[in-house]
């Protein structure tokens, strides 16, 4: 198993002069060299064949003893020198200072099929950035990250990928809800794959220390390797870099909103400079449509990272990145202009995205109000987002509401309601008014019912990784059954297909999962 190693990050950027792996503050360095902690009795639980192919690995490679050794942290890739990255960040709106890869270690950058990929082990042990933590990860959170990374890719959402999931053979102490009741869990390691793991916080840490020399080196490196089409190493180039990052970030969050994904912890250290979804922790998918929902127990009180505010938080985070880049630009107006444009563009893109979910193509001045009314209706009584939009494609533009006062007009979406009996009185009237309005709007479109359904089914997934689904896989894995992981992995590779034989996964959250830890309550250790 051979890799074409091209370690640009460590060759072109300054590193930590201290080689001892001790927790400390690191200055004027983008990384620290560190080796993964060797595991006792590792075992590969699952790997992504698609990601393996991207890296030039065959099926026999993935089943080899060397694959297990490398991606469990027990063997170093030839000619590689692993490292942990240094960065800072704003966490829940407050500057947290130096953070860095506290439990992630970059194995190497490998080049395959003309593209360069960074391979990173999450849960690989202590680094200088581990602070008071142990640098390890548990099977529970690792399953969630491995499955979700791949599920998001197939949904069409910009994301990091996951190559493999392995057990370490050791137990890790974790307090799932931070309530003083820690328990030992199975340790695990995930191999994450991305062109780069540079974050907003990677720039913030140097700006906070007024280390403009290292800040410039990092910005120039980012332009050279990831934005080569932009002007290089100039003020204009740094402004163009910020604009490009803002555009990619906008696209990422719009796609989150489209599929009902809630990241849960949008700190600036969890924001990719490439506009990729990164750091899958207490994420979740909307079950009942609720713009104020957050899956993160740490965020329950203030709901900073709730579903409906992800665009606002992305804007706030971009402002912090602009502040970090300012020393290289020394002009506020160009950066402020990009911030203003983001806000305008987000509103426009959001309406466009919602129109695509509704199967609408032509312009109509009433579309914004119709979308707004729909979002209000969806929150009148608990209504599943994924099932609702998937079912809505079955409503015909020729539909005529019956005169009788029943719920037959909701037949195409009836399965989305948790308690259809609650749709009565004023709620019933609101829904009738909206369906009448929507059918009239559909009649203005040139698309036939069949054509519209095909288009809607390409943007409204049938299968997403609901928390209860991940929890079923986790509980099976705790009992040494890894078949559910592979079953979900396969289903989620085709989220827009009908997959009649997998209909059991196209279902509302079961009642047992409503308040279950891991389904409704998640923490940053999740």
URTALIN-V479356 format. One record per residue. N is the residue number from 1. RES is the residue in three letters. SS is DSSP state (helix for helix, strand for strand, loop for the rest). D_CENTER is the distance of its C-alpha to the mean C-alpha in whole Angstrom. Layout:
N:RES:SS:D_CENTER ; N:RES:SS:D_CENTER
This chain:
1:UNK:loop:30 ; 2:UNK:loop:30 ; 3:UNK:loop:28 ; 4:UNK:loop:28 ; 5:UNK:strand:27 ; 6:UNK:loop:27 ; 7:UNK:loop:26 ; 8:UNK:helix:26 ; 9:UNK:helix:24 ; 10:UNK:helix:26 ; 11:UNK:helix:29 ; 12:UNK:helix:29 ; 13:UNK:loop:27 ; 14:UNK:loop:29 ; 15:UNK:strand:29 ; 16:UNK:loop:30 ; 17:UNK:loop:33 ; 18:UNK:loop:33 ; 19:UNK:loop:33 ; 20:UNK:loop:33 ; 21:UNK:loop:30 ; 22:UNK:loop:31 ; 23:UNK:loop:28 ; 24:UNK:loop:29 ; 25:UNK:loop:29 ; 26:UNK:loop:28 ; 27:UNK:loop:30 ; 28:UNK:loop:30 ; 29:UNK:loop:27 ; 30:UNK:loop:24 ; 31:UNK:strand:24 ; 32:UNK:strand:26 ; 33:UNK:strand:27 ; 34:UNK:loop:27 ; 35:UNK:loop:27 ; 36:UNK:loop:25 ; 37:UNK:loop:27 ; 38:UNK:loop:29 ; 39:UNK:loop:28 ; 40:UNK:loop:31 ; 41:UNK:loop:30 ; 42:UNK:loop:27 ; 43:UNK:strand:26 ; 44:UNK:strand:24 ; 45:UNK:strand:22 ; 46:UNK:strand:20 ; 47:UNK:strand:19 ; 48:UNK:loop:17 ; 49:UNK:helix:20 ; 50:UNK:helix:19 ; 51:UNK:helix:17 ; 52:UNK:helix:20 ; 53:UNK:helix:22 ; 54:UNK:helix:20 ; 55:UNK:loop:21 ; 56:UNK:loop:25 ; 57:UNK:loop:25 ; 58:UNK:loop:27 ; 59:UNK:helix:27 ; 60:UNK:helix:30 ; 61:UNK:helix:28 ; 62:UNK:helix:25 ; 63:UNK:loop:28 ; 64:UNK:loop:30 ; 65:UNK:helix:31 ; 66:UNK:helix:30 ; 67:UNK:helix:26 ; 68:UNK:helix:26 ; 69:UNK:helix:28 ; 70:UNK:helix:25 ; 71:UNK:helix:22 ; 72:UNK:loop:23 ; 73:UNK:loop:24 ; 74:UNK:loop:28 ; 75:UNK:loop:29 ; 76:UNK:loop:28 ; 77:UNK:loop:28 ; 78:UNK:loop:31 ; 79:UNK:loop:31 ; 80:UNK:loop:28 ; 81:UNK:loop:28 ; 82:UNK:loop:25 ; 83:UNK:strand:23 ; 84:UNK:strand:21 ; 85:UNK:strand:20 ; 86:UNK:loop:21 ; 87:UNK:loop:19 ; 88:UNK:strand:20 ; 89:UNK:strand:18 ; 90:UNK:strand:18 ; 91:UNK:strand:17 ; 92:UNK:loop:17 ; 93:UNK:loop:19 ; 94:UNK:strand:22 ; 95:UNK:strand:22 ; 96:UNK:strand:22 ; 97:UNK:strand:23 ; 98:UNK:strand:23 ; 99:UNK:loop:20 ; 100:UNK:loop:19 ; 101:UNK:loop:18 ; 102:UNK:loop:19 ; 103:UNK:loop:18 ; 104:UNK:strand:17 ; 105:UNK:strand:20 ; 106:UNK:strand:19 ; 107:UNK:strand:22 ; 108:UNK:strand:23 ; 109:UNK:strand:22 ; 110:UNK:strand:23 ; 111:UNK:strand:24 ; 112:UNK:strand:24 ; 113:UNK:loop:25 ; 114:UNK:loop:25 ; 115:UNK:strand:22 ; 116:UNK:strand:21 ; 117:UNK:strand:18 ; 118:UNK:strand:18 ; 119:UNK:strand:18 ; 120:UNK:strand:16 ; 121:UNK:strand:17 ; 122:UNK:strand:15 ; 123:UNK:loop:18 ; 124:UNK:strand:21 ; 125:UNK:loop:23 ; 126:UNK:loop:24 ; 127:UNK:loop:24 ; 128:UNK:loop:26 ; 129:UNK:loop:23 ; 130:UNK:loop:23 ; 131:UNK:loop:25 ; 132:UNK:loop:26 ; 133:UNK:loop:23 ; 134:UNK:loop:24 ; 135:UNK:loop:21 ; 136:UNK:strand:21 ; 137:UNK:strand:18 ; 138:UNK:strand:19 ; 139:UNK:helix:19 ; 140:UNK:helix:17 ; 141:UNK:helix:14 ; 142:UNK:helix:14 ; 143:UNK:helix:14 ; 144:UNK:helix:11 ; 145:UNK:helix:9 ; 146:UNK:helix:11 ; 147:UNK:helix:11 ; 148:UNK:helix:8 ; 149:UNK:helix:7 ; 150:UNK:helix:10 ; 151:UNK:helix:10 ; 152:UNK:helix:7 ; 153:UNK:helix:9 ; 154:UNK:helix:12 ; 155:UNK:helix:11 ; 156:UNK:loop:11 ; 157:UNK:loop:8 ; 158:UNK:loop:8 ; 159:UNK:strand:6 ; 160:UNK:loop:8 ; 161:UNK:strand:10 ; 162:UNK:strand:12 ; 163:UNK:strand:16 ; 164:UNK:strand:17 ; 165:UNK:strand:17 ; 166:UNK:strand:21 ; 167:UNK:strand:23 ; 168:UNK:strand:25 ; 169:UNK:strand:28 ; 170:UNK:strand:28 ; 171:UNK:strand:27 ; 172:UNK:strand:25 ; 173:UNK:strand:26 ; 174:UNK:strand:23 ; 175:UNK:loop:23 ; 176:UNK:loop:20 ; 177:UNK:loop:21 ; 178:UNK:loop:23 ; 179:UNK:loop:26 ; 180:UNK:loop:28 ; 181:UNK:loop:28 ; 182:UNK:loop:27 ; 183:UNK:strand:27 ; 184:UNK:strand:27 ; 185:UNK:strand:24 ; 186:UNK:strand:24 ; 187:UNK:strand:22 ; 188:UNK:strand:20 ; 189:UNK:strand:18 ; 190:UNK:strand:15 ; 191:UNK:strand:16 ; 192:UNK:strand:13 ; 193:UNK:strand:13 ; 194:UNK:strand:13 ; 195:UNK:loop:15 ; 196:UNK:loop:15 ; 197:UNK:loop:13 ; 198:UNK:loop:15 ; 199:UNK:strand:14 ; 200:UNK:helix:15 ; 201:UNK:helix:17 ; 202:UNK:helix:19 ; 203:UNK:helix:21 ; 204:UNK:helix:21 ; 205:UNK:helix:23 ; 206:UNK:helix:26 ; 207:UNK:helix:26 ; 208:UNK:helix:27 ; 209:UNK:loop:29 ; 210:UNK:loop:31 ; 211:UNK:loop:30 ; 212:UNK:helix:31 ; 213:UNK:helix:32 ; 214:UNK:helix:29 ; 215:UNK:helix:26 ; 216:UNK:helix:28 ; 217:UNK:helix:28 ; 218:UNK:helix:24 ; 219:UNK:helix:24 ; 220:UNK:helix:26 ; 221:UNK:helix:25 ; 222:UNK:helix:21 ; 223:UNK:helix:24 ; 224:UNK:helix:25 ; 225:UNK:helix:23 ; 226:UNK:helix:20 ; 227:UNK:loop:22 ; 228:UNK:loop:25 ; 229:UNK:loop:26 ; 230:UNK:loop:26 ; 231:UNK:loop:29 ; 232:UNK:loop:29 ; 233:UNK:loop:30 ; 234:UNK:loop:32 ; 235:UNK:helix:31 ; 236:UNK:helix:30 ; 237:UNK:helix:28 ; 238:UNK:helix:26 ; 239:UNK:helix:26 ; 240:UNK:helix:25 ; 241:UNK:helix:22 ; 242:UNK:helix:21 ; 243:UNK:helix:21 ; 244:UNK:helix:19 ; 245:UNK:helix:16 ; 246:UNK:helix:16 ; 247:UNK:helix:17 ; 248:UNK:helix:14 ; 249:UNK:helix:12 ; 250:UNK:helix:13 ; 251:UNK:helix:12 ; 252:UNK:helix:9 ; 253:UNK:helix:9 ; 254:UNK:helix:12 ; 255:UNK:helix:10 ; 256:UNK:helix:8 ; 257:UNK:helix:11 ; 258:UNK:helix:13 ; 259:UNK:helix:11 ; 260:UNK:loop:11 ; 261:UNK:strand:8 ; 262:UNK:strand:8 ; 263:UNK:loop:6 ; 264:UNK:loop:9 ; 265:UNK:loop:10 ; 266:UNK:loop:10 ; 267:UNK:loop:13 ; 268:UNK:helix:14 ; 269:UNK:helix:13 ; 270:UNK:helix:10 ; 271:UNK:strand:10 ; 272:UNK:strand:10 ; 273:UNK:loop:14 ; 274:UNK:loop:13 ; 275:UNK:loop:10 ; 276:UNK:loop:7 ; 277:UNK:strand:4 ; 278:UNK:loop:5 ; 279:UNK:loop:7 ; 280:UNK:loop:6 ; 281:UNK:loop:9 ; 282:UNK:loop:10 ; 283:UNK:loop:8 ; 284:UNK:strand:10 ; 285:UNK:strand:11 ; 286:UNK:loop:14 ; 287:UNK:loop:17 ; 288:UNK:strand:20 ; 289:UNK:loop:19 ; 290:UNK:loop:19 ; 291:UNK:loop:18 ; 292:UNK:loop:18 ; 293:UNK:loop:16 ; 294:UNK:loop:14 ; 295:UNK:loop:13 ; 296:UNK:strand:14 ; 297:UNK:helix:18 ; 298:UNK:helix:18 ; 299:UNK:helix:17 ; 300:UNK:loop:19 ; 301:UNK:loop:22 ; 302:UNK:loop:21 ; 303:UNK:loop:18 ; 304:UNK:loop:17 ; 305:UNK:loop:13 ; 306:UNK:loop:14 ; 307:UNK:helix:13 ; 308:UNK:helix:16 ; 309:UNK:helix:15 ; 310:UNK:helix:12 ; 311:UNK:helix:14 ; 312:UNK:helix:17 ; 313:UNK:helix:14 ; 314:UNK:helix:13 ; 315:UNK:helix:17 ; 316:UNK:helix:18 ; 317:UNK:helix:16 ; 318:UNK:helix:17 ; 319:UNK:helix:20 ; 320:UNK:helix:20 ; 321:UNK:helix:19 ; 322:UNK:helix:22 ; 323:UNK:helix:24 ; 324:UNK:helix:23 ; 325:UNK:helix:25 ; 326:UNK:helix:28 ; 327:UNK:helix:30 ; 328:UNK:helix:30 ; 329:UNK:helix:30 ; 330:UNK:loop:33 ; 331:UNK:loop:32 ; 332:UNK:helix:30 ; 333:UNK:helix:31 ; 334:UNK:helix:29 ; 335:UNK:helix:26 ; 336:UNK:helix:27 ; 337:UNK:helix:27 ; 338:UNK:helix:24 ; 339:UNK:helix:22 ; 340:UNK:helix:25 ; 341:UNK:helix:24 ; 342:UNK:helix:20 ; 343:UNK:helix:21 ; 344:UNK:helix:23 ; 345:UNK:helix:21 ; 346:UNK:helix:18 ; 347:UNK:helix:21 ; 348:UNK:helix:22 ; 349:UNK:helix:19 ; 350:UNK:helix:18 ; 351:UNK:helix:21 ; 352:UNK:helix:21 ; 353:UNK:helix:18 ; 354:UNK:helix:20 ; 355:UNK:helix:23 ; 356:UNK:helix:21 ; 357:UNK:helix:20 ; 358:UNK:helix:24 ; 359:UNK:loop:25 ; 360:UNK:loop:27 ; 361:UNK:loop:28 ; 362:UNK:loop:31 ; 363:UNK:loop:31 ; 364:UNK:loop:32 ; 365:UNK:loop:33 ; 366:UNK:loop:32 ; 367:UNK:helix:29 ; 368:UNK:helix:27 ; 369:UNK:helix:29 ; 370:UNK:helix:29 ; 371:UNK:helix:25 ; 372:UNK:helix:25 ; 373:UNK:helix:28 ; 374:UNK:helix:26 ; 375:UNK:helix:23 ; 376:UNK:helix:26 ; 377:UNK:helix:27 ; 378:UNK:helix:24 ; 379:UNK:loop:24 ; 380:UNK:loop:28 ; 381:UNK:loop:27 ; 382:UNK:loop:25 ; 383:UNK:strand:23 ; 384:UNK:strand:20 ; 385:UNK:helix:18 ; 386:UNK:helix:17 ; 387:UNK:helix:21 ; 388:UNK:helix:22 ; 389:UNK:helix:21 ; 390:UNK:helix:22 ; 391:UNK:helix:25 ; 392:UNK:helix:26 ; 393:UNK:loop:26 ; 394:UNK:loop:29 ; 395:UNK:loop:31 ; 396:UNK:loop:34 ; 397:UNK:loop:35 ; 398:UNK:loop:39 ; 399:UNK:loop:38 ; 400:UNK:loop:41 ; 401:UNK:loop:40 ; 402:UNK:loop:43 ; 403:UNK:loop:45 ; 404:UNK:loop:45 ; 405:UNK:loop:43 ; 406:UNK:loop:41 ; 407:UNK:loop:37 ; 408:UNK:helix:37 ; 409:UNK:helix:36 ; 410:UNK:helix:32 ; 411:UNK:loop:33 ; 412:UNK:loop:30 ; 413:UNK:loop:27 ; 414:UNK:helix:30 ; 415:UNK:helix:27 ; 416:UNK:helix:24 ; 417:UNK:strand:27 ; 418:UNK:loop:27 ; 419:UNK:loop:30 ; 420:UNK:helix:32 ; 421:UNK:helix:35 ; 422:UNK:helix:33 ; 423:UNK:loop:34 ; 424:UNK:loop:37 ; 425:UNK:helix:39 ; 426:UNK:helix:37 ; 427:UNK:helix:34 ; 428:UNK:helix:36 ; 429:UNK:helix:37 ; 430:UNK:helix:34 ; 431:UNK:helix:32 ; 432:UNK:helix:36 ; 433:UNK:helix:36 ; 434:UNK:helix:32 ; 435:UNK:helix:33 ; 436:UNK:helix:36 ; 437:UNK:helix:34 ; 438:UNK:helix:32 ; 439:UNK:helix:34 ; 440:UNK:helix:36 ; 441:UNK:helix:34 ; 442:UNK:helix:33 ; 443:UNK:loop:36 ; 444:UNK:loop:36 ; 445:UNK:loop:34 ; 446:UNK:loop:35 ; 447:UNK:loop:33 ; 448:UNK:loop:34 ; 449:UNK:helix:33 ; 450:UNK:helix:32 ; 451:UNK:helix:30 ; 452:UNK:helix:28 ; 453:UNK:helix:27 ; 454:UNK:helix:26 ; 455:UNK:helix:24 ; 456:UNK:helix:23 ; 457:UNK:loop:22 ; 458:UNK:loop:20 ; 459:UNK:loop:17 ; 460:UNK:loop:17 ; 461:UNK:loop:16 ; 462:UNK:loop:18 ; 463:UNK:loop:16 ; 464:UNK:loop:13 ; 465:UNK:loop:12 ; 466:UNK:loop:13 ; 467:UNK:helix:14 ; 468:UNK:helix:17 ; 469:UNK:helix:17 ; 470:UNK:helix:15 ; 471:UNK:helix:18 ; 472:UNK:helix:20 ; 473:UNK:helix:19 ; 474:UNK:helix:19 ; 475:UNK:helix:23 ; 476:UNK:helix:24 ; 477:UNK:helix:23 ; 478:UNK:helix:24 ; 479:UNK:loop:28 ; 480:UNK:loop:27 ; 481:UNK:loop:26 ; 482:UNK:loop:23 ; 483:UNK:helix:24 ; 484:UNK:helix:21 ; 485:UNK:helix:19 ; 486:UNK:helix:20 ; 487:UNK:helix:21 ; 488:UNK:helix:17 ; 489:UNK:helix:16 ; 490:UNK:helix:19 ; 491:UNK:helix:18 ; 492:UNK:helix:15 ; 493:UNK:helix:16 ; 494:UNK:helix:18 ; 495:UNK:loop:16 ; 496:UNK:loop:18 ; 497:UNK:loop:21 ; 498:UNK:loop:24 ; 499:UNK:loop:24 ; 500:UNK:helix:27 ; 501:UNK:helix:27 ; 502:UNK:helix:24 ; 503:UNK:helix:25 ; 504:UNK:helix:24 ; 505:UNK:helix:21 ; 506:UNK:loop:21 ; 507:UNK:loop:22 ; 508:UNK:loop:22 ; 509:UNK:loop:21 ; 510:UNK:loop:24 ; 511:UNK:helix:26 ; 512:UNK:helix:26 ; 513:UNK:helix:22 ; 514:UNK:loop:22 ; 515:UNK:loop:23 ; 516:UNK:loop:22 ; 517:UNK:strand:20 ; 518:UNK:loop:17 ; 519:UNK:loop:17 ; 520:UNK:loop:18 ; 521:UNK:strand:18 ; 522:UNK:strand:15 ; 523:UNK:loop:15 ; 524:UNK:loop:14 ; 525:UNK:loop:16 ; 526:UNK:loop:14
